[in-house]
Amino acid sequence: MKKNIGSADRIIRIILAVVFGALYFTGTVTGTFGLILLVLGGVFLLTSLISSCPLYSLVGLSTCPVKS
């Protein structure tokens, strides 16, 4: 897969994944909404680790800096 996530985007995704996980596991957010946040956090974490977002590929977006 071609990398299309830049450093700032990766950091933001990791922070959001940690926050979503903390909200779920501390019981602050429960039920269906809590599960949705937990899954979304997992997706954010996975896409930040592989530096590629399938949704960005579909739309043609890239936050990676252009190499000279």
Phi and psi restraints in degrees (range 20) as a CNS / XPLOR table:
assign (resid 1 and name C) (resid 2 and name N)
       (resid 2 and name CA) (resid 2 and name C) 1.0 -78.3 20.0 2
assign (resid 2 and name N) (resid 2 and name CA)
       (resid 2 and name C) (resid 3 and name N) 1.0 135.9 20.0 2
assign (resid 2 and name C) (resid 3 and name N)
       (resid 3 and name CA) (resid 3 and name C) 1.0 -72.5 20.0 2
assign (resid 3 and name N) (resid 3 and name CA)
       (resid 3 and name C) (resid 4 and name N) 1.0 131.5 20.0 2
assign (resid 3 and name C) (resid 4 and name N)
       (resid 4 and name CA) (resid 4 and name C) 1.0 -137.9 20.0 2
assign (resid 4 and name N) (resid 4 and name CA)
       (resid 4 and name C) (resid 5 and name N) 1.0 16.7 20.0 2
assign (resid 4 and name C) (resid 5 and name N)
       (resid 5 and name CA) (resid 5 and name C) 1.0 -119.6 20.0 2
assign (resid 5 and name N) (resid 5 and name CA)
       (resid 5 and name C) (resid 6 and name N) 1.0 123.8 20.0 2
assign (resid 5 and name C) (resid 6 and name N)
       (resid 6 and name CA) (resid 6 and name C) 1.0 -82.6 20.0 2
assign (resid 6 and name N) (resid 6 and name CA)
       (resid 6 and name C) (resid 7 and name N) 1.0 176.7 20.0 2
assign (resid 6 and name C) (resid 7 and name N)
       (resid 7 and name CA) (resid 7 and name C) 1.0 -61.5 20.0 2
assign (resid 7 and name N) (resid 7 and name CA)
       (resid 7 and name C) (resid 8 and name N) 1.0 -47.0 20.0 2
assign (resid 7 and name C) (resid 8 and name N)
       (resid 8 and name CA) (resid 8 and name C) 1.0 -63.0 20.0 2
assign (resid 8 and name N) (resid 8 and name CA)
       (resid 8 and name C) (resid 9 and name N) 1.0 -40.9 20.0 2
assign (resid 8 and name C) (resid 9 and name N)
       (resid 9 and name CA) (resid 9 and name C) 1.0 -64.2 20.0 2
assign (resid 9 and name N) (resid 9 and name CA)
       (resid 9 and name C) (resid 10 and name N) 1.0 -40.2 20.0 2
assign (resid 9 and name C) (resid 10 and name N)
       (resid 10 and name CA) (resid 10 and name C) 1.0 -62.9 20.0 2
assign (resid 10 and name N) (resid 10 and name CA)
       (resid 10 and name C) (resid 11 and name N) 1.0 -44.6 20.0 2
assign (resid 10 and name C) (resid 11 and name N)
       (resid 11 and name CA) (resid 11 and name C) 1.0 -63.2 20.0 2
assign (resid 11 and name N) (resid 11 and name CA)
       (resid 11 and name C) (resid 12 and name N) 1.0 -43.9 20.0 2
assign (resid 11 and name C) (resid 12 and name N)
       (resid 12 and name CA) (resid 12 and name C) 1.0 -62.5 20.0 2
assign (resid 12 and name N) (resid 12 and name CA)
       (resid 12 and name C) (resid 13 and name N) 1.0 -42.2 20.0 2
assign (resid 12 and name C) (resid 13 and name N)
       (resid 13 and name CA) (resid 13 and name C) 1.0 -63.9 20.0 2
assign (resid 13 and name N) (resid 13 and name CA)
       (resid 13 and name C) (resid 14 and name N) 1.0 -41.4 20.0 2
assign (resid 13 and name C) (resid 14 and name N)
       (resid 14 and name CA) (resid 14 and name C) 1.0 -65.6 20.0 2
assign (resid 14 and name N) (resid 14 and name CA)
       (resid 14 and name C) (resid 15 and name N) 1.0 -43.2 20.0 2
assign (resid 14 and name C) (resid 15 and name N)
       (resid 15 and name CA) (resid 15 and name C) 1.0 -61.4 20.0 2
assign (resid 15 and name N) (resid 15 and name CA)
       (resid 15 and name C) (resid 16 and name N) 1.0 -45.3 20.0 2
assign (resid 15 and name C) (resid 16 and name N)
       (resid 16 and name CA) (resid 16 and name C) 1.0 -63.5 20.0 2
assign (resid 16 and name N) (resid 16 and name CA)
       (resid 16 and name C) (resid 17 and name N) 1.0 -38.8 20.0 2
assign (resid 16 and name C) (resid 17 and name N)
       (resid 17 and name CA) (resid 17 and name C) 1.0 -62.4 20.0 2
assign (resid 17 and name N) (resid 17 and name CA)
       (resid 17 and name C) (resid 18 and name N) 1.0 -42.5 20.0 2
assign (resid 17 and name C) (resid 18 and name N)
       (resid 18 and name CA) (resid 18 and name C) 1.0 -65.3 20.0 2
assign (resid 18 and name N) (resid 18 and name CA)
       (resid 18 and name C) (resid 19 and name N) 1.0 -43.4 20.0 2
assign (resid 18 and name C) (resid 19 and name N)
       (resid 19 and name CA) (resid 19 and name C) 1.0 -63.7 20.0 2
assign (resid 19 and name N) (resid 19 and name CA)
       (resid 19 and name C) (resid 20 and name N) 1.0 -45.5 20.0 2
assign (resid 19 and name C) (resid 20 and name N)
       (resid 20 and name CA) (resid 20 and name C) 1.0 -62.3 20.0 2
assign (resid 20 and name N) (resid 20 and name CA)
       (resid 20 and name C) (resid 21 and name N) 1.0 -41.8 20.0 2
assign (resid 20 and name C) (resid 21 and name N)
       (resid 21 and name CA) (resid 21 and name C) 1.0 -63.8 20.0 2
assign (resid 21 and name N) (resid 21 and name CA)
       (resid 21 and name C) (resid 22 and name N) 1.0 -42.8 20.0 2
assign (resid 21 and name C) (resid 22 and name N)
       (resid 22 and name CA) (resid 22 and name C) 1.0 -64.6 20.0 2
assign (resid 22 and name N) (resid 22 and name CA)
       (resid 22 and name C) (resid 23 and name N) 1.0 -41.6 20.0 2
assign (resid 22 and name C) (resid 23 and name N)
       (resid 23 and name CA) (resid 23 and name C) 1.0 -61.7 20.0 2
assign (resid 23 and name N) (resid 23 and name CA)
       (resid 23 and name C) (resid 24 and name N) 1.0 -39.3 20.0 2
assign (resid 23 and name C) (resid 24 and name N)
       (resid 24 and name CA) (resid 24 and name C) 1.0 -72.6 20.0 2
assign (resid 24 and name N) (resid 24 and name CA)
       (resid 24 and name C) (resid 25 and name N) 1.0 -49.3 20.0 2
assign (resid 24 and name C) (resid 25 and name N)
       (resid 25 and name CA) (resid 25 and name C) 1.0 -74.8 20.0 2
assign (resid 25 and name N) (resid 25 and name CA)
       (resid 25 and name C) (resid 26 and name N) 1.0 -19.1 20.0 2
assign (resid 25 and name C) (resid 26 and name N)
       (resid 26 and name CA) (resid 26 and name C) 1.0 -87.3 20.0 2
assign (resid 26 and name N) (resid 26 and name CA)
       (resid 26 and name C) (resid 27 and name N) 1.0 -6.6 20.0 2
assign (resid 26 and name C) (resid 27 and name N)
       (resid 27 and name CA) (resid 27 and name C) 1.0 83.9 20.0 2
assign (resid 27 and name N) (resid 27 and name CA)
       (resid 27 and name C) (resid 28 and name N) 1.0 9.5 20.0 2
assign (resid 27 and name C) (resid 28 and name N)
       (resid 28 and name CA) (resid 28 and name C) 1.0 -67.4 20.0 2
assign (resid 28 and name N) (resid 28 and name CA)
       (resid 28 and name C) (resid 29 and name N) 1.0 -41.2 20.0 2
assign (resid 28 and name C) (resid 29 and name N)
       (resid 29 and name CA) (resid 29 and name C) 1.0 -119.1 20.0 2
assign (resid 29 and name N) (resid 29 and name CA)
       (resid 29 and name C) (resid 30 and name N) 1.0 124.3 20.0 2
assign (resid 29 and name C) (resid 30 and name N)
       (resid 30 and name CA) (resid 30 and name C) 1.0 -127.8 20.0 2
assign (resid 30 and name N) (resid 30 and name CA)
       (resid 30 and name C) (resid 31 and name N) 1.0 179.0 20.0 2
assign (resid 30 and name C) (resid 31 and name N)
       (resid 31 and name CA) (resid 31 and name C) 1.0 74.1 20.0 2
assign (resid 31 and name N) (resid 31 and name CA)
       (resid 31 and name C) (resid 32 and name N) 1.0 -155.8 20.0 2
assign (resid 31 and name C) (resid 32 and name N)
       (resid 32 and name CA) (resid 32 and name C) 1.0 -62.0 20.0 2
assign (resid 32 and name N) (resid 32 and name CA)
       (resid 32 and name C) (resid 33 and name N) 1.0 -41.9 20.0 2
assign (resid 32 and name C) (resid 33 and name N)
       (resid 33 and name CA) (resid 33 and name C) 1.0 -62.7 20.0 2
assign (resid 33 and name N) (resid 33 and name CA)
       (resid 33 and name C) (resid 34 and name N) 1.0 -38.4 20.0 2
assign (resid 33 and name C) (resid 34 and name N)
       (resid 34 and name CA) (resid 34 and name C) 1.0 -63.7 20.0 2
assign (resid 34 and name N) (resid 34 and name CA)
       (resid 34 and name C) (resid 35 and name N) 1.0 -42.3 20.0 2
assign (resid 34 and name C) (resid 35 and name N)
       (resid 35 and name CA) (resid 35 and name C) 1.0 -65.8 20.0 2
assign (resid 35 and name N) (resid 35 and name CA)
       (resid 35 and name C) (resid 36 and name N) 1.0 -38.7 20.0 2
assign (resid 35 and name C) (resid 36 and name N)
       (resid 36 and name CA) (resid 36 and name C) 1.0 -62.5 20.0 2
assign (resid 36 and name N) (resid 36 and name CA)
       (resid 36 and name C) (resid 37 and name N) 1.0 -44.1 20.0 2
assign (resid 36 and name C) (resid 37 and name N)
       (resid 37 and name CA) (resid 37 and name C) 1.0 -63.3 20.0 2
assign (resid 37 and name N) (resid 37 and name CA)
       (resid 37 and name C) (resid 38 and name N) 1.0 -39.3 20.0 2
assign (resid 37 and name C) (resid 38 and name N)
       (resid 38 and name CA) (resid 38 and name C) 1.0 -64.2 20.0 2
assign (resid 38 and name N) (resid 38 and name CA)
       (resid 38 and name C) (resid 39 and name N) 1.0 -44.8 20.0 2
assign (resid 38 and name C) (resid 39 and name N)
       (resid 39 and name CA) (resid 39 and name C) 1.0 -65.6 20.0 2
assign (resid 39 and name N) (resid 39 and name CA)
       (resid 39 and name C) (resid 40 and name N) 1.0 -43.0 20.0 2
assign (resid 39 and name C) (resid 40 and name N)
       (resid 40 and name CA) (resid 40 and name C) 1.0 -61.7 20.0 2
assign (resid 40 and name N) (resid 40 and name CA)
       (resid 40 and name C) (resid 41 and name N) 1.0 -39.9 20.0 2
assign (resid 40 and name C) (resid 41 and name N)
       (resid 41 and name CA) (resid 41 and name C) 1.0 -63.1 20.0 2
assign (resid 41 and name N) (resid 41 and name CA)
       (resid 41 and name C) (resid 42 and name N) 1.0 -39.5 20.0 2
assign (resid 41 and name C) (resid 42 and name N)
       (resid 42 and name CA) (resid 42 and name C) 1.0 -63.9 20.0 2
assign (resid 42 and name N) (resid 42 and name CA)
       (resid 42 and name C) (resid 43 and name N) 1.0 -41.3 20.0 2
assign (resid 42 and name C) (resid 43 and name N)
       (resid 43 and name CA) (resid 43 and name C) 1.0 -64.5 20.0 2
assign (resid 43 and name N) (resid 43 and name CA)
       (resid 43 and name C) (resid 44 and name N) 1.0 -43.7 20.0 2
assign (resid 43 and name C) (resid 44 and name N)
       (resid 44 and name CA) (resid 44 and name C) 1.0 -59.8 20.0 2
assign (resid 44 and name N) (resid 44 and name CA)
       (resid 44 and name C) (resid 45 and name N) 1.0 -44.0 20.0 2
assign (resid 44 and name C) (resid 45 and name N)
       (resid 45 and name CA) (resid 45 and name C) 1.0 -64.9 20.0 2
assign (resid 45 and name N) (resid 45 and name CA)
       (resid 45 and name C) (resid 46 and name N) 1.0 -45.2 20.0 2
assign (resid 45 and name C) (resid 46 and name N)
       (resid 46 and name CA) (resid 46 and name C) 1.0 -63.0 20.0 2
assign (resid 46 and name N) (resid 46 and name CA)
       (resid 46 and name C) (resid 47 and name N) 1.0 -46.2 20.0 2
assign (resid 46 and name C) (resid 47 and name N)
       (resid 47 and name CA) (resid 47 and name C) 1.0 -67.8 20.0 2
assign (resid 47 and name N) (resid 47 and name CA)
       (resid 47 and name C) (resid 48 and name N) 1.0 -30.9 20.0 2
assign (resid 47 and name C) (resid 48 and name N)
       (resid 48 and name CA) (resid 48 and name C) 1.0 -73.0 20.0 2
assign (resid 48 and name N) (resid 48 and name CA)
       (resid 48 and name C) (resid 49 and name N) 1.0 -32.5 20.0 2
assign (resid 48 and name C) (resid 49 and name N)
       (resid 49 and name CA) (resid 49 and name C) 1.0 -71.4 20.0 2
assign (resid 49 and name N) (resid 49 and name CA)
       (resid 49 and name C) (resid 50 and name N) 1.0 -35.0 20.0 2
assign (resid 49 and name C) (resid 50 and name N)
       (resid 50 and name CA) (resid 50 and name C) 1.0 -94.8 20.0 2
assign (resid 50 and name N) (resid 50 and name CA)
       (resid 50 and name C) (resid 51 and name N) 1.0 -3.4 20.0 2
assign (resid 50 and name C) (resid 51 and name N)
       (resid 51 and name CA) (resid 51 and name C) 1.0 57.5 20.0 2
assign (resid 51 and name N) (resid 51 and name CA)
       (resid 51 and name C) (resid 52 and name N) 1.0 31.4 20.0 2
assign (resid 51 and name C) (resid 52 and name N)
       (resid 52 and name CA) (resid 52 and name C) 1.0 -145.2 20.0 2
assign (resid 52 and name N) (resid 52 and name CA)
       (resid 52 and name C) (resid 53 and name N) 1.0 133.6 20.0 2
assign (resid 52 and name C) (resid 53 and name N)
       (resid 53 and name CA) (resid 53 and name C) 1.0 -119.3 20.0 2
assign (resid 53 and name N) (resid 53 and name CA)
       (resid 53 and name C) (resid 54 and name N) 1.0 117.9 20.0 2
assign (resid 53 and name C) (resid 54 and name N)
       (resid 54 and name CA) (resid 54 and name C) 1.0 -60.4 20.0 2
assign (resid 54 and name N) (resid 54 and name CA)
       (resid 54 and name C) (resid 55 and name N) 1.0 -34.4 20.0 2
assign (resid 54 and name C) (resid 55 and name N)
       (resid 55 and name CA) (resid 55 and name C) 1.0 -66.1 20.0 2
assign (resid 55 and name N) (resid 55 and name CA)
       (resid 55 and name C) (resid 56 and name N) 1.0 -40.3 20.0 2
assign (resid 55 and name C) (resid 56 and name N)
       (resid 56 and name CA) (resid 56 and name C) 1.0 -60.8 20.0 2
assign (resid 56 and name N) (resid 56 and name CA)
       (resid 56 and name C) (resid 57 and name N) 1.0 -39.1 20.0 2
assign (resid 56 and name C) (resid 57 and name N)
       (resid 57 and name CA) (resid 57 and name C) 1.0 -64.4 20.0 2
assign (resid 57 and name N) (resid 57 and name CA)
       (resid 57 and name C) (resid 58 and name N) 1.0 -41.3 20.0 2
assign (resid 57 and name C) (resid 58 and name N)
       (resid 58 and name CA) (resid 58 and name C) 1.0 -63.6 20.0 2
assign (resid 58 and name N) (resid 58 and name CA)
       (resid 58 and name C) (resid 59 and name N) 1.0 -39.3 20.0 2
assign (resid 58 and name C) (resid 59 and name N)
       (resid 59 and name CA) (resid 59 and name C) 1.0 -84.3 20.0 2
assign (resid 59 and name N) (resid 59 and name CA)
       (resid 59 and name C) (resid 60 and name N) 1.0 -20.4 20.0 2
assign (resid 59 and name C) (resid 60 and name N)
       (resid 60 and name CA) (resid 60 and name C) 1.0 86.1 20.0 2
assign (resid 60 and name N) (resid 60 and name CA)
       (resid 60 and name C) (resid 61 and name N) 1.0 26.1 20.0 2
assign (resid 60 and name C) (resid 61 and name N)
       (resid 61 and name CA) (resid 61 and name C) 1.0 -100.5 20.0 2
assign (resid 61 and name N) (resid 61 and name CA)
       (resid 61 and name C) (resid 62 and name N) 1.0 146.2 20.0 2
assign (resid 61 and name C) (resid 62 and name N)
       (resid 62 and name CA) (resid 62 and name C) 1.0 -147.7 20.0 2
assign (resid 62 and name N) (resid 62 and name CA)
       (resid 62 and name C) (resid 63 and name N) 1.0 133.0 20.0 2
assign (resid 62 and name C) (resid 63 and name N)
       (resid 63 and name CA) (resid 63 and name C) 1.0 -105.1 20.0 2
assign (resid 63 and name N) (resid 63 and name CA)
       (resid 63 and name C) (resid 64 and name N) 1.0 4.9 20.0 2
assign (resid 63 and name C) (resid 64 and name N)
       (resid 64 and name CA) (resid 64 and name C) 1.0 -72.4 20.0 2
assign (resid 64 and name N) (resid 64 and name CA)
       (resid 64 and name C) (resid 65 and name N) 1.0 141.6 20.0 2
assign (resid 64 and name C) (resid 65 and name N)
       (resid 65 and name CA) (resid 65 and name C) 1.0 -66.9 20.0 2
assign (resid 65 and name N) (resid 65 and name CA)
       (resid 65 and name C) (resid 66 and name N) 1.0 145.5 20.0 2
assign (resid 65 and name C) (resid 66 and name N)
       (resid 66 and name CA) (resid 66 and name C) 1.0 -75.3 20.0 2
assign (resid 66 and name N) (resid 66 and name CA)
       (resid 66 and name C) (resid 67 and name N) 1.0 129.7 20.0 2
assign (resid 66 and name C) (resid 67 and name N)
       (resid 67 and name CA) (resid 67 and name C) 1.0 -82.8 20.0 2
assign (resid 67 and name N) (resid 67 and name CA)
       (resid 67 and name C) (resid 68 and name N) 1.0 138.1 20.0 2
